Amino acid sequence: MDTRKTPKINHHKVRLSFSRKVGTKERRKLRARQEKSHNIWFGLGLLGLVGWSVVLPTLLGMALGIWIDREFPSRFSWTLMLMFAGLMLGCLNAWQWVNREQAAIQRSSVQKQSQKEVNND
């Protein structure tokens, strides 16, 4: 007979944790179904917008760097420096834009949630 003591699992806490996870996923799915404007085309458009917001400053930096390297030769590569600067600027721009969109989505979901709570009361 095995007399080792096994830790008792609080089944209530496990069930509560599981219920919360299921509830969170359910709310996320319901919110996705209600947001008809955010379909696959919205996601692809967002991806394209973010991509171009990075690519465009990078290409502009490269073009300016090539021009400076041709007109004013030096031992430093302006093309590489300005390409890197354009890339950093583009990434910062994309990061800010995505954060702004995410904040707007969260604000709208909080507003909808508060409206539902008011309607239920």
Helices and strands as residue ranges (DSSP letters): H 11-34, H 40-71, H 78-120
